[in-house]
């Protein structure tokens, strides 16, 4: 009986502490605030297995490409993409951890997990999701130019220019996300349940901050989300047409019934010119698969932010705050799927990636071709 009253009291206090942060005073939606938090708790248990796969996969991507070498611009882009995916998955797992009842009972003595994770988790996840979007667009554009101008692409996308582009993408998006720590403040609030003051968050609204918020939200909707998404869609369509034209020739060079190891050995027996052509096709296929997964997982987020920029009530503090946060939860889950899938794509399409990974994990056979650092395919 006492335990039930304790849990009930905890839920009431949790709701009260999150009242100002989560939604407006007159919220509307298809579920209540309590139902929304219960849904987060149940789904959080499913986040961790997928998150561990994503973290391990991106670590293996980074380690493998460092072993392959960063002499190629595309390898630098792959590593930068893996770093952003890693932090995207990590921030998603932090939000899931803050939704677990066991962790909330412990951490609730010091801070309110729901509010703190919205700032330190959701904002960080949004930041690295945008970085992933720009890196995917950058990689797609590089592959398109390599098909259109194969003799000039190496002089356009040099190591120095690619590294500079990565720094600009990371710096711009991190600076853009930092405004969240200006609008949302850490504050102390008394908790009757623990009979002590704990840390939570609160929106610091003012006419100037509201104008800045509206400007940044519009910027996030169009340049920060729509431009890379449209770029990836256009480049993917172009690469797909290019792959279709080369599919028949590729099938004549390598049997589709072979296993991945057999295909790798078949490629090694071909003349150097044909090897380069086939590896370019494999690389384009890898980029297309990465881009397709990105398009499927990122389109809902772009639509969600676009609607929020047009309808002020459809925001975290608006009348439809619950619906906004529920949609955000779905988009965060999709972003983690996108950030966790690249490892399997590289493993299925990249011959050098497979060889290098096997060598790192001590799974390579004695008959495998000696490893040489080169462009990943």
Secondary structure, 3 states (H helix, E strand, C coil): CHHHHHHHHHHHHHHHHHHHHHCCCCCCCCCCHHHHHHHHHHHHHHHHHHHHHHHHHHHHHHHHHHHHCCCCHHHHHHHHHHHHHHHHHHHHHHHHHCCCHHHHHHHCCCECHHHHHHHHHHHHHHHHHHHHHHHHHHHHHHHHHHHHCCCCHHHHCCHHHHHHHHHHHHHHHHHHHCCHHHHEEEEEEEECCCCEEEEEEEECCCHHHHHHHHHHHHHHHHHHHHHHHHHHHHHHHHHHHHHHHHHHHHHHHCCCCCCHHHHHHHHHHCCHHHHHHHHHHHHHHHHHHHHHHHHHHHHHHHHHHHHHHHCCCCCCCCCCHHHHHHHHHHHHHHHHHHHHHHHHHHHHHCHHHHHHHHHHCCCCCCCCCCCCCCCCC
